């Protein structure tokens, strides 16, 4: 794995003053076999990709799908690498680079522990308080809500989510939902250097399977839910579920907060091996009675376009009433989960209550999560990142409850990703809306007409008489969608959310659903507010 970080991707974030280690200390620390002279050589970083490589780095060469990373050892040497860590297969090839070679059985498998040692971010090192959230839906929202509430408590915060990386107030676009292990440890080291006190991290199943969070112990881990998704990466839902469970073991987390709103929550409870508490939201739970028996219960009090009011209460009598600034019962559940995570990390209950009461609710910006981009007049337009049947169902229901008129659903599906959910996406979308508009999302290398056809087939099977439109590309679809609705109606554009590109045949094409929606509204004569974001979109 060599030049796999193209220049259009955001850079890997690293500390300005990384620790300096002797290369022979690395070999001694991990009892590794070596080739070449390691004496007198110092290292300051680690990477899997030559595009990210800096002078002083150790280059970790792993077997890829088509090639072995050791083939790029010479390129790594030219860019200033001081050594290559690779397996026996790659050792001979890497030796020709002239760099010292450190031979390990599983270079990817040790990348997390190696990176923790290099950057001083292991479990025994001084780090900010770490929060890790996993689940199918809600990971990003919980992470941003965590950061918002922690900021209200006066803490310097960091965040790593699908949408963004935040470091003490600085915002950087994300590369992956959860960075590679070497990126994650470098990011934590930079956050520590910048005085960050608490960090919210979104932990995907793929991050656990691909060992991107190895070497990290979260102070509090959380589980949101499990629904149909990612069967392009996992054989079935059981394998997908099992991929998430390692987060709830002692080598990954110290404590846990588990939502019991989905059926999988109860199994996480049964298999969690660290101290935990449960949170339930009866209004959205698969088993409302079980959710009502959770340690903490989220009760929905009022839903309006400006936010959702809820009460969070515990079995021992503690209670707070507050507002989360987005629509949806599921968003109140996310906010409740985030609040309990903060409590479990050791922050005082009265301190949390005082901050939320002082500020009139949770202060958090959730990019592309049921984000309203429209003004006070005309159709309400929400842009959302949800791209699974369960996300569609919950978000459409939330939009319906605050919309006096018709609800139009606009969406597409990812190409070259889990195709087994497409019929259910079409079904859920048409069942929850009055008008359905099917368009394109990230086609990647798949035929866009075929993707749309499958989505429409799923919708037609569920509601043969439904009003269904098909427009391509999405730049046209949003204009047509706005023309189909009026004042008091709503459009939910699901899928693109915060993203500023479309993946078309491997090329990231500039694209902002939020800005396209604002343009369509403006061209139709409706007022639009100043945006929360600043994403350029070409005229």
C-alpha positions in Angstrom: 0.0 0.0 0.0 2.0 3.0 -1.2 0.7 6.0 -3.1 -2.9 5.6 -1.8 -3.4 9.1 -0.5 -4.1 11.3 -3.5 -3.3 15.0 -3.3 -7.0 16.0 -3.3 -7.5 14.3 0.0 -7.0 16.2 3.2 -3.5 15.7 4.7 -2.6 13.4 7.6 -2.5 15.5 10.7 0.5 15.1 12.9 2.0 16.7 16.0 4.4 19.6 15.4 6.9 18.2 17.9 6.7 14.4 17.8 8.8 12.2 20.1 12.2 11.1 18.8 13.0 7.4 19.1 16.1 5.3 18.3 15.3 2.8 15.6 17.1 0.0 17.5 14.8 0.8 20.5 11.8 0.0 18.2 13.3 -3.4 17.3 14.1 -4.1 21.0 10.7 -2.9 22.2 8.8 -5.3 20.0 11.5 -8.1 19.9 11.7 -7.9 16.1 14.0 -9.4 13.5 16.1 -6.9 11.6 18.2 -6.6 8.4 20.7 -3.9 8.0 22.3 -1.4 10.5 19.8 0.2 12.8 22.4 2.0 15.0 22.4 5.7 15.2 19.1 6.0 13.3 16.3 8.1 14.7 12.6 8.0 13.8 9.8 10.5 14.4 6.8 9.1 12.6 5.1 6.1 10.9 3.0 5.7 7.7 1.5 3.1 5.4 1.5 5.5 2.4 4.4 7.1 0.5 2.1 10.0 -0.3 1.9 10.8 3.4 5.5 10.0 4.2 7.8 12.6 5.9 11.5 12.5 6.5 12.2 10.5 9.7 9.2 8.1 9.1 9.2 4.4 9.3 7.4 3.0 6.2 5.2 0.1 7.0 4.8 -2.1 3.9 1.8 -4.4 3.8 0.4 -6.8 1.2 -2.3 -5.0 -0.8 -5.0 -6.5 -3.1 -2.8 -6.3 -6.2 0.7 -5.4 -5.0 3.0 -5.5 -2.0 3.8 -2.2 -0.3 7.5 -3.3 -0.2 7.6 -2.6 -3.9 7.5 1.1 -3.0 10.4 1.0 -0.4 12.8 2.7 -2.8 10.3 5.6 -3.2 9.9 5.7 0.5 13.7 6.0 0.9 13.8 8.9 -1.6 11.3 10.8 0.5 13.2 10.4 3.7 12.1 7.1 5.3 14.6 5.7 7.8 13.4 2.1 7.7 10.9 -0.3 6.4 8.7 -2.5 8.6 7.3 -5.4 6.6 6.6 -9.1 6.5 8.9 -11.9 5.3 7.3 -11.7 1.9 8.3 -8.1 1.5 11.6 -8.2 3.3 13.8 -9.2 0.3 12.1 -6.5 -2.0 12.4 -3.9 0.7 16.1 -4.6 1.3 17.0 -3.4 -2.2 16.0 0.1 -1.1 19.1 0.3 1.1 17.0 1.0 4.2 17.2 -1.1 7.3 14.3 -3.6 7.3 12.4 -4.7 10.4 10.6 -8.0 9.8 7.3 -8.8 11.5 4.7 -11.5 11.0 1.8 -9.1 10.5 2.7 -5.5 9.8 -0.8 -4.2 9.6 -1.7 -6.1 12.8 1.0 -4.4 14.8 0.5 -0.9 13.2 -1.7 0.4 16.1 0.7 -0.6 18.8 3.7 0.6 16.8 2.0 4.0 16.2 1.1 4.3 19.9 4.7 3.7 20.8 6.0 6.2 18.2 3.6 9.0 19.2 3.4 8.2 22.9 -0.4 7.6 22.7 -0.6 4.2 24.3 -3.0 3.2 27.1 -0.5 4.2 29.8 0.3 7.6 28.3 -1.2 10.9 29.2 -4.1 11.5 26.8 -7.3 13.5 26.7 -10.5 11.8 27.8 -11.5 9.6 24.9 -15.1 8.8 23.9 -15.7 6.2 21.2 -19.1 5.6 19.5 -20.1 2.7 17.3 -23.4 1.5 15.7 -25.0 1.6 12.3 -26.7 5.0 12.6 -26.1 7.9 14.9 -22.3 7.6 15.4 -21.6 11.0 13.8 -24.5 12.7 15.5 -23.5 11.4 18.9 -19.9 12.5 18.3 -20.8 16.0 17.4 -23.3 16.2 20.3 -20.6 15.0 22.6 -18.3 17.7 21.4 -21.0 20.3 21.8 -21.9 19.5 25.3 -18.2 19.1 26.4 -17.6 22.6 25.0 -20.5 23.9 27.0 -18.8 22.5 30.1 -15.8 24.7 29.2 -13.5 22.0 27.9 -11.1 22.2 24.9 -12.4 19.6 22.6 -11.3 17.4 19.7 -13.4 15.3 17.3 -12.9 12.7 14.6 -16.1 11.8 12.6 -17.2 10.9 9.1 -17.8 14.6 8.5 -14.9 16.4 10.1 -11.9 16.5 12.3 -11.8 19.2 15.0 -8.8 20.2 17.0 -9.3 22.9 19.6 -11.6 24.8 17.4 -9.9 24.2 14.1 -12.0 22.2 11.5 -10.5 19.9 8.9 -12.5 17.7 6.4 -12.3 14.0 7.1 -10.6 11.4 4.9 -12.2 8.2 6.4 -14.9 7.6 9.0 -12.1 6.4 11.3 -8.5 7.1 10.3 -6.0 4.4 9.7 -4.1 3.5 12.9 -1.1 5.6 12.2 -3.3 8.6 11.4 -5.4 8.1 14.5 -2.4 8.1 16.8 -0.8 11.0 15.1 -4.1 12.9 15.4 -4.3 12.2 19.1 -0.7 13.3 19.6 -1.5 16.6 17.8 -4.6 17.1 19.9 -2.7 16.5 23.1 -0.1 19.0 21.9 -2.8 21.5 21.2 -4.2 21.3 24.8 -7.3 19.2 23.9 -9.0 17.8 27.0 -11.6 15.5 25.6 -12.1 13.8 22.2 -15.1 12.3 20.5 -14.3 9.5 18.0 -16.6 7.8 15.6 -15.7 4.1 15.5 -16.9 2.2 12.5 -17.2 -1.6 12.3 -14.6 -1.4 9.5 -12.2 0.5 11.8 -12.4 -2.4 14.3 -12.1 -5.1 11.7 -9.2 -3.3 10.0 -7.5 -2.5 13.2 -7.6 1.3 12.9 -8.1 1.8 16.6 -5.6 -0.7 17.8 -3.5 0.7 20.7 -6.3 3.0 21.9 -8.3 2.5 25.1 -11.5 4.6 25.2 -12.5 6.0 28.6 -16.2 5.5 27.5 -17.4 3.5 24.5 -21.0 3.6 23.3 -23.3 1.5 21.1 -26.2 3.2 19.2 -28.0 0.6 17.2 -27.6 -2.1 14.5 -29.6 -2.0 11.3 -29.1 -3.3 7.7 -26.0 -1.8 6.2 -22.4 -2.6 5.0 -23.1 -6.1 3.6 -20.6 -5.2 0.9 -18.0 -5.6 3.7 -19.5 -8.3 5.8 -21.0 -11.7 4.8 -24.2 -11.1 6.8 -25.7 -9.1 9.7 -24.2 -11.5 12.2 -20.7 -10.9 11.0 -21.3 -7.2 10.9 -22.6 -7.2 14.5 -19.7 -9.3 15.7 -17.3 -6.8 14.2 -18.5 -4.1 16.6 -18.3 -6.1 19.8 -14.5 -5.8 20.4 -15.0 -2.1 21.3 -16.6 -3.4 24.5 -13.7 -5.4 25.8 -11.2 -4.2 28.5 -8.4 -3.7 26.0 -10.5 -1.2 24.1 -12.6 0.6 26.7 -12.9 1.3 30.4 -16.6 1.9 30.6 -19.6 1.7 28.2 -23.0 3.2 27.6 -25.4 1.0 25.6 -28.6 2.0 23.8 -31.2 -0.7 24.0 -33.4 0.9 21.4 -32.5 -1.8 18.8 -32.7 -5.5 19.4 -29.0 -5.8 19.1 -28.6 -3.6 22.2 -29.6 -6.4 24.5 -27.0 -8.7 23.1 -24.3 -6.0 23.5 -25.4 -5.8 27.1 -25.0 -9.6 27.5 -21.5 -9.6 25.9 -20.1 -6.4 27.2 -17.0 -7.1 29.4 -16.5 -3.6 31.0 -18.8 -1.8 33.4 -21.8 -0.3 31.6 -25.1 1.5 31.9 -28.0 1.4 29.5 -30.1 4.1 27.8 -33.5 3.7 26.3 -35.9 5.8 24.2 -39.3 4.1 24.3 -40.7 6.3 21.5 -38.4 4.8 19.0 -37.3 1.5 20.5 -38.0 -1.9 19.0 -39.1 -3.0 22.4 -40.5 0.0 24.2 -41.1 -1.8 27.5 -37.4 -2.9 27.6 -36.3 0.6 26.8 -38.4 2.0 29.6 -36.5 -0.3 32.0 -33.1 1.1 31.0 -30.8 2.8 33.6 -31.5 6.1 31.8 -34.7 6.9 29.8 -35.2 9.5 27.1 -38.7 10.8 27.0 -39.8 12.9 24.0 -41.7 16.1 25.1 -42.0 18.2 22.0 -41.0 18.2 18.3 -40.7 21.3 16.2 -38.7 22.5 13.2 -36.1 24.2 15.4 -35.4 21.2 17.6 -36.6 18.4 19.8 -37.3 18.8 23.5 -36.7 15.7 25.7 -36.4 14.6 29.3 -33.5 12.4 30.4 -34.1 10.7 33.7 -32.4 7.9 35.7 -33.8 5.1 37.9 -32.2 6.9 41.0 -34.2 10.1 40.4 -31.9 12.3 38.5 -33.6 14.3 35.7 -33.0 17.0 33.2 -35.2 18.6 30.5 -33.4 20.1 27.5 -33.5 20.6 23.7 -31.4 19.2 20.9 -31.2 21.6 17.9 -32.3 19.2 15.2 -35.5 17.4 14.5 -36.2 13.8 15.3 -36.8 11.5 18.2 -33.7 9.6 17.2 -31.7 12.8 17.6 -33.0 13.2 21.2 -32.0 9.6 21.8 -28.5 10.5 20.5 -28.3 13.5 22.8 -29.4 11.5 25.7 -26.7 8.9 25.0 -24.0 11.6 24.6 -25.1 13.1 28.0 -24.8 9.8 29.8 -21.4 9.1 28.2 -20.1 12.4 29.6 -21.5 11.5 33.0 -19.8 8.1 32.9 -16.5 9.8 32.0 -16.6 11.4 35.5 -18.0 14.9 34.8 -20.5 15.9 37.5 -24.3 15.6 36.9 -25.0 19.1 38.3 -22.3 20.6 36.1 -23.9 19.1 33.0 -27.4 20.2 34.0 -26.2 23.7 34.8 -24.5 24.1 31.5 -27.5 22.9 29.5 -29.9 25.1 31.5 -27.7 28.1 31.1 -27.5 27.7 27.3 -31.1 26.8 26.8 -30.3 23.4 25.5 -27.5 21.5 23.6 -25.4 23.7 21.5 -24.0 21.6 18.7 -23.8 21.9 14.9 -24.4 18.6 13.2 -23.2 18.9 9.6 -25.5 17.2 7.1 -27.6 15.6 9.8 -31.2 16.6 9.1 -29.7 20.0 8.4 -32.2 22.6 7.3 -30.9 24.7 4.5 -34.1 26.6 3.7 -35.6 29.9 5.0 -38.8 30.7 7.0 -41.0 30.8 3.9 -41.4 28.2 1.2 -40.7 24.5 1.5 -38.5 23.3 4.3 -35.5 21.5 2.8 -33.4 19.1 4.9 -30.1 17.6 3.8 -29.2 14.4 5.6 -26.3 11.9 5.4 -28.6 8.9 6.1 -28.2 6.2 3.5 -29.9 3.1 5.0 -33.5 2.0 5.2 -33.6 2.5 9.0 -32.2 6.0 8.7 -34.8 6.8 6.0 -37.6 5.6 8.2 -36.6 7.5 11.3 -35.7 10.8 9.5 -38.8 10.8 7.2 -41.0 10.2 10.3 -39.3 13.1 12.0 -39.8 15.4 9.0 -43.5 14.3 8.8 -44.2 15.2 12.4 -43.1 18.9 11.9 -44.4 19.4 8.4 -48.0 20.7 7.9 -48.0 19.9 4.1 -46.6 17.3 1.8 -43.2 15.5 2.3 -41.0 14.9 -0.7 -38.2 12.4 -0.5 -35.2 12.9 -2.8 -32.4 10.3 -2.7 -30.0 8.0 -4.6 -27.8 5.1 -3.6 -24.1 4.4 -3.5 -22.6 2.5 -6.4 -20.2 -0.4 -5.7 -21.6 -0.7 -2.2 -24.1 -2.9 -0.4 -26.7 -3.5 -3.2 -28.9 -5.8 -1.0 -30.4 -2.8 0.8 -31.6 -0.9 -2.3 -35.1 -2.4 -2.5 -35.6 -1.6 1.2 -34.3 1.9 0.6 -36.9 2.4 -2.1 -39.7 0.8 -0.1 -38.9 2.9 3.1 -38.6 6.1 1.1 -41.9 5.7 -0.7 -43.8 4.6 2.4 -42.7 7.6 4.3 -43.3 10.3 1.7 -46.0 11.8 -0.5 -43.7 12.3 -3.5 -40.6 10.4 -4.3 -37.8 11.6 -6.5 -35.0 9.1 -7.3 -31.7 10.5 -8.5 -27.9 9.6 -8.4 -25.5 9.6 -5.5 -21.9 8.2 -5.7 -22.1 6.0 -8.8 -18.4 5.1 -8.6 -17.9 2.5 -11.3 -21.5 1.2 -11.4 -24.1 2.0 -14.0 -26.2 4.9 -12.6 -29.3 3.9 -14.6 -29.3 0.4 -13.1 -28.9 1.8 -9.5 -32.0 4.1 -10.0 -34.0 1.3 -11.6 -33.5 -1.0 -8.6 -34.5 1.8 -6.2 -37.6 2.5 -8.2 -38.5 -1.2 -8.4 -38.4 -1.4 -4.6 -40.6 1.6 -4.3 -43.1 0.4 -6.9 -43.5 -2.9 -5.3 -44.4 -1.2 -2.0 -46.7 1.4 -3.5 -47.7 0.9 -7.1 -49.8 4.0 -7.2 -47.2 6.3 -5.6 -46.1 9.6 -7.3 -42.5 8.7 -8.3 -40.2 10.8 -10.4 -36.7 10.0 -11.8 -34.2 12.7 -12.6 -30.5 12.6 -13.4 -28.1 14.1 -12.4 -28.9 15.4 -8.9 -28.3 19.0 -10.0 -31.5 18.6 -12.1 -33.3 16.5 -9.5 -33.2 19.2 -6.8 -34.6 21.9 -9.1 -37.4 19.6 -10.2 -38.1 18.6 -6.6 -38.5 22.2 -5.5 -40.9 22.8 -8.4 -43.1 19.9 -7.1 -43.7 21.4 -3.6 -44.7 24.7 -2.0 -45.0 26.7 1.2 -45.6 24.4 4.1 -44.2 21.3 2.3 -40.8 19.7 3.0 -38.1 18.0 1.0 -35.7 15.5 2.6 -32.6 15.0 0.5 -31.0 11.9 1.9 -27.5 10.6 1.2 -25.1 13.5 0.5 -25.3 15.3 3.8 -22.1 17.2 4.5 -20.1 15.7 1.6 -18.6 18.1 -0.9 -18.0 15.7 -3.7 -19.5 12.9 -5.8 -17.4 9.8 -6.6 -17.8 9.3 -10.3 -15.5 6.6 -11.8 -13.0 7.1 -9.1 -12.9 10.9 -9.4 -14.1 13.2 -6.6 -16.2 15.7 -8.5 -17.0 18.9 -6.5 -20.6 18.9 -5.4 -22.6 20.4 -2.5 -26.1 19.2 -2.0 -26.6 22.0 0.6 -25.6 24.7 -1.9 -27.5 23.1 -4.8 -30.6 23.1 -2.6 -30.1 26.8 -1.7 -29.7 27.7 -5.3 -32.8 25.8 -6.4 -34.8 27.6 -3.6 -33.4 31.0 -4.5 -34.1 30.5 -8.2 -37.7 29.5 -7.4 -38.1 32.7 -5.5 -37.8 31.5 -1.9 -35.6 33.2 0.7 -32.6 31.3 2.0 -30.6 32.0 5.1 -26.9 32.5 5.5 -25.2 29.0 5.5 -23.4 27.4 8.4 -20.8 26.1 6.0 -18.5 27.6 3.3 -18.2 25.0 0.5 -17.3 26.5 -2.9 -19.5 25.3 -5.7 -18.7 26.3 -9.3 -21.1 28.4 -11.3 
